[in-house]
Amino acid sequence: MPSSTDVVVVGAGLAGLVAACEVLDAGKRVTVLEQEPAASLGGQAWWSFGGIFLVDSPEQRRMRVRDSLDLARQDWLGSAAFDRPEDDWGSRWAEAYLEFAAGEKRSWLRSRGVRFFPVVGWAERGGGLATGHGNSVPRFHITWGTGPGVLDPFVRRFREGLSEGRARILHRHRVDELIVEGGAVVGAAGAVLGPSTAARGEASSRDEVGSFEERAGAVIVASGGIGGNHELVRQLWPARLGRAPGSMLSGVPAHVDGRMLGITERAGARLVNTDRHWHYTEGIANHAPVWADHGIRILPGPSPLWLDATGRRLPTPLFPGFDTLATLEHILATGHDHSWFVLTQAIIEKEFALSGSEQNPDLTGKDLKLLAQRVRPGAPGPVEAFKERGADFVVASSLPELLHGMVGLQPGGEGGPLDVERVRREVYARDRELGNTFSKDAQVTAIRGARSYLGDRLIRVAKPHRLLDRAAGPLIAVKLHVLTRKTLGGIQTDLAGRALDSAGEPVPGLYAAGEASGFGGGGMHGYRALEGTFLGGCLFSGRAAGRAAARVG
């Protein structure tokens, strides 16, 4: 027999939980349907580094960063490059989100107990022009507690709703259909999956043990993106980025499969910008994988020498941490799926961070004693663990030894594409540029420019030095893979989170939030994103959809 509630939320990730909390705060009843077991509550956000995009924050001002809504708008629009008719709602969402990030976002989060690490990070520095892609200033605010710290207030509020009897969460309930009656979405139906002891992120069974039907006045789809479904990623691969990679690592669990997009489309919603993706080029295989093809992203500082699979240096301005998608396009144009970092121990100690809550136990665990190790000699423990155990790392005391190790890691071994003589020339040429405090090498100039920012000089960017300086050694090479991550398109919505049909009219009773909606409007990021905006997009779109659905549910 079907059960009923005021609002059904599909997906128990960050966007879904925020939406559910808004429904509860409005005094309504909410049921969350989630196909994964209880261990995976919080979805992808739990695994994240917890970066939050804020504009003109107290943290920025304390770090002597002068930011403004106008500058953030310039950066966003230069990155998004909106140029399609279907970008109308996405651009409206972008403007609304910028105002949120420059306005009440920080106080709204702080009122729920969220706090931030005092040093603001500078991620996705851009393509080199003021009007182009990238962040002109540091805006990456790391949450104290990383991804779990972002989730905590909403998990707590939702659990209060459970204890009040106004909230339910049905794990192992896979939605296969949105129920449409009289042109309106009135609920969701699907299969009850068998119990699973799978830990967070692990693959769970798809054995069906029953069926369900849940009716409501409104349904919010907050089911995430497509990054765990490589077949769908390749099917929707952006033609402008060239061929799809033959091999990729997964930055998200396998259940991030995009199946709700087609289900929502069949219920009348319009999907737009499904060819806009955000995948990383600095992926490394996890030495302790949780899901299939589990990759971790290196969050690099600007100093590693970046080489393609043949050993040729990447062109200006494709430096580490500058322009993700331009780098991806360039790497794939070489005909190979991997590239290389060449660096030193001095660089890895100061510049390598690993994305993910589990790779940052000091920030995640709010451990001040462990955090203090970041300013002491030596790389953070998780980084050292990858250097010692990671399959993609080569550590050597000399350049010939390093080159030998790189050849051994490449596909085809000695018959692979790497030209070791070219690598040798690139290393020596780069080192010659370090003889002066000025240089024609744009990367060397960028490194020195980065160190003019206090936060980078203190904990993020190593003092410029020769790669072959023995005092900075040993030498390190890292083989880098394409890492799937975010979907920038999806279900088109208006500013209330209402799903729109092909004529641009709201589908009665249907809402969408988070990555399933391209984080709002079917693509508020346009072609490129500014780092720190994904969790914030889940917060903002979940809040909007939850508030609107509660009014009709």
Sequence and secondary structure as in RCSB ss.txt:
>XXXX:A:sequence
MPSSTDVVVVGAGLAGLVAACEVLDAGKRVTVLEQEPAASLGGQAWWSFGGIFLVDSPEQRRMRVRDSLDLARQD
WLGSAAFDRPEDDWGSRWAEAYLEFAAGEKRSWLRSRGVRFFPVVGWAERGGGLATGHGNSVPRFHITWGTGPGV
LDPFVRRFREGLSEGRARILHRHRVDELIVEGGAVVGAAGAVLGPSTAARGEASSRDEVGSFEERAGAVIVASGG
IGGNHELVRQLWPARLGRAPGSMLSGVPAHVDGRMLGITERAGARLVNTDRHWHYTEGIANHAPVWADHGIRILP
GPSPLWLDATGRRLPTPLFPGFDTLATLEHILATGHDHSWFVLTQAIIEKEFALSGSEQNPDLTGKDLKLLAQRV
RPGAPGPVEAFKERGADFVVASSLPELLHGMVGLQPGGEGGPLDVERVRREVYARDRELGNTFSKDAQVTAIRGA
RSYLGDRLIRVAKPHRLLDRAAGPLIAVKLHVLTRKTLGGIQTDLAGRALDSAGEPVPGLYAAGEASGFGGGGMH
GYRALEGTFLGGCLFSGRAAGRAAARVG
>XXXX:A:secstr
  EEEEEEEE  BHHHHHHHHHHHHTT  EEEEESS GGGTBGGGGGS  EEE SS HHHHHTT    HHHHHHH
HHHHH   STTHHHHHHHHHHHHHHHHTTHHHHHHTTT  B SS B     SS TTSSS SS  EEEBTTHHHHH
HHHHHHHHHHHHHHTSEEEEETEEEEEEEEETTEEEEEEEEEE      TTS     EEEEEEEEEEEEEE    
STT HHHHHHT  GGG S  SS EESS TT   HHHHHHHHTT  EE TT EEEEEEEEE SS SSTTBEEEEE 
 S SEEEETTS B  TT  TTT HHHHHHHHHHTT SEEEEEEEHHHHHHH EE SGGG HHHHTT HHHHGGGG
SSS  HHHHHHHHH TTEEEESSHHHHHHHHHHHSTTGGGSS  HHHHHHHHHHHHHGGGSS  S HHHHHHHHH
TTSHHHHHHT      TT GGG  EEEEEEEEEEEEE  EE B TT EEE TTS EEEEEEE GGGBTTTTTTTT
TT   TT HHHHHHHHHHHHHHHHHHH 
